[in-house]
Amino acid sequence: MKKIFVLGILLVLSAAMAAAQGAAAGKAIFASKCALCHGPDGKGNTSIGKSLKIADLHSDVVQQMSDADLKTVVTNGKNKMPPFKGKLTDAQMDQVISYIRELGK
C-alpha cells in the first residue's frame, strides 16, 4: 500500500515538473515568436496588438478555450495572426499553450 502511495506521489510530481518545464520552454518560444504582437506579458498592449484588437491571453475568453482549439489557432492562424504550421513543431505548440495557461493563473 505504501509503495502505491509513493508511486502516486512521484507520478503527480513528475507531471507537475513536466508541465513547469513545458511552460518555461513555451515562454521562450512565446518571447521569440509571439511577443511582438501579443506583448511579453500576453496582454496585447503593443502597437500591433492594439491595432489588430488582439485578445488578452489572460482573459476568460482565451483561458476557456480548449487546448485543441488553441492549438488550431496557433497551427492555422486566425484573422491577421499568421499560421505557425511548419514553423513550430507540435511539441513547441504544446509548450506555448502550456505557457498561455500559466498566464491565466
URCOR-V819294 format. One record per backbone hydrogen bond with DSSP energy under -1.0 kcal/mol. CO is the residue of the C=O (numbers start at 1). NH is the residue of the N-H. Records with the same first field share a line. If there is no record, write none. Layout:
BEGIN
CO = NH ; NH
END
This chain:
BEGIN
1 = 5
2 = 6
3 = 7
4 = 8
5 = 9
6 = 10
7 = 11
8 = 12
9 = 13
10 = 14
11 = 15
12 = 16
13 = 17
14 = 18
15 = 19
16 = 20
17 = 21
18 = 22
19 = 23
20 = 24
21 = 25
22 = 26
23 = 27
24 = 28
25 = 29
26 = 30
27 = 31
28 = 32
29 = 33
30 = 34 ; 35
34 = 37 ; 38
35 = 39
38 = 44
39 = 42
42 = 57
44 = 46
46 = 50
47 = 51
48 = 52
49 = 54
56 = 59
59 = 63
60 = 64
62 = 65
66 = 70
67 = 71
68 = 72
69 = 73
70 = 74
71 = 75
72 = 76
73 = 77
74 = 84
75 = 85
78 = 81
84 = 87 ; 88
89 = 93
90 = 94
91 = 95
92 = 96
93 = 97
94 = 98
95 = 99
96 = 100
97 = 101
98 = 102
99 = 103
100 = 104
102 = 105
END
